[in-house]
Amino acid sequence: MPFASTDKYIASRDLEVSVNAAVKLQRPLLVKGEPGTGKTVLAQEVAAALGMPLIEWHIKSTTKAQQGLYEYDAVSRLRDGQLGDPRVHDVANYIVHGKLWEAFTSETPTVVLIDEIDKADIEFPNDLLLELDRMQFYVYETRETIVARQRPVVIITSNNEKELPDAFLRRCFFHYIRFPDRETMEKIVATHYPDIKASLAREALNVFFKIRELPGLKKKPATSELLDWLKLLMIEDLSPDVLRSDDAKLVIPPLHGALLKNEQDISLFERLVFMSRRG
Amino acid sequence: MFTGFIEGLRKSGVPVSITEHLSLLGAMEAGVADYSVEDFYFLARSALVKDERWFDRFDRVFAQHFKGLEAVAGEDLTAELPEEWLRKLAEKTLSPEEMAAIEALGGFDKLMETLKKRLEEQKERHQGGSKWIGTAGTSPFGAYGYNPEGVRIGQHESRHRRAVKVWDRREFRDLDDGVELNTRSLKLALRKLRRFAREGAAEELNLDGTIRATAENAGTLDLKFAPERRNAMKVLLFLDVGGSMDDHVKASEELFSAARSEFKHLEYFYFHNCVYEGVWKSNARRRTEQTPTLEVLRTFGPDYRLIFVGDAAMSPYEIVQPGGAVEHWNAESGQAWVERLTGHFRRVAWLNPTPEPAWSYSQSTAILRQLLEQRMYPMTLDGLERMTRALSR
């Protein structure tokens, strides 16, 4: 079943094509884009659309490629050896399976999300090249080769903090999630909050896009911030008129925290609102 | 099948390999993008381009290569226009004077009215010229021509109410790495310079290694050591301030703030136009608190990478002549000081915020470039990358 927009997730046509190409050719799909534009959610939606379980592997700066395959728990073995546990004679008892092992040996095909691959060491993607290409790896301790029963659908996200090696890129399909335009954003809001008041949504989007256009913002609010903020507005049951007003005292409290996450940004916004009132 | 297209991409500098070409063909065979040009465009982009900064170039090559595919007339305005009229033949290039000479016809409504009239009058295929509808002309109607208020008929896509095709919109222009930098992209580029290296003697107890080795020895303690991991890159930044650099202050500031958070060992000094016997750390106290350049040479070892940031635009005398400096009397020429610095710090580069093509117009830039053995780079993402590559060697 091809991937398409769902009632929870609005995918642009180019995203659909990229996902379907990656699924059909069984290649990893690399997704980049501004933070908060739904890169991680995409994997969940793809898994849901294809009816496969999702295995998430979140990368940190200390993550090693090996950890995705397996780890040899030498400490447990040492302890067991000193306690005289009979398990110590079989090294396989101390092999801890990683996320990719899990995916490779799964009975049903899976979707694997390698989240924020750019957080890891520069060599990380290179260390996974062969494993993702052939979908197999060798376990030295037990001298066995783990081969994927079904090639999993691999989705990799990156925030562009590090450049990825060419050899790695060559094996992937690539998609860059652009920031949604107003029309798409309206659709996204509608899918998330079907019963929001139209006037509130309109005013909120006006404010949102205006804020995004402010020159010099440290962190531009993105889709996820907008959705959080709308939820807040709905809970507070705010009237749309408040958003339309130019009074800084009225406008700033509902913005605080949800949209602007940086003190400098808030003061910049205050200054601009104040200036526009005087002018 | 798409060999010409792939070649065009490579020629324009998009790194495309055979692997990617094959995966595109594979996806075509698997039927991912059947019957739709737009899908094919998305698929080709996804398969061939792996970095958003190449998107704009990809769009341009795509537009050029697959021109024939989209040469369908729009429906609402031009249903009666025979398609062949609009088949693009040659794109007429106009000089700026000609462009200026073209008079806009008036408001949009007026344009539409005139268009209707012309459509009625016009009976045959037309190309060039300045009144009839066709391609490559200067009439406001038709495609691939130039008129400030033009209506693009040949590229019109009425069903989606868009004037231009996706790839003609060139939405990714900002991501091309030829354009100027912001702090973030600077950071990205500078991060290349940051190189983790294990160097020096064994210093740290490697706990994991020790445990593993001990476990493998079945419990007999075996200590393992590893050298401390540290950011080995040391950078010395010389920033030009004042004078002709005023236009580039913002870019330099951004570079500076980006650099500061990227390197553990970063030292910076200011100079004006060219380096002489003194440099300073604070611009307000430049007259009183100068650091002798000789002291800089003594303090920082040759393992520091020296990066000059400046537009290198000055009078040539300021470089080659003793006493040529604009602000004070210099006993030795700027050239002597630059040579001293490049001799001491072997890995030196000059970042120039003015665009690369303009360098040849300034004699001083040419001199400095020669002094730096051509290691002058423009302050763009691409330039920074070339610089970091040269410096990390």
Interface residues (C-beta under 8 A of the other chain):
Chain A: R13 D14 V17 S18 N20 A21 A22 K24 L25 R27 L30 K32 Y72 A74 V75 R77 L78 G81 Q82 D121 I122 N160 E161 K162 E163 L164 D166 L169 R170 R171 C172 F173 F174 H175 Y176 R178
Chain B: P15 S17 T19 E20 S23 G26 A27 A30 G31 V32 A33 E38 D39 F42 L43 R45 S46 A47 V49 K50 D51 E52 F55 E171 F172 L188 R191 K192 F196 I211 R212 T214 A215 E216 A218 G219
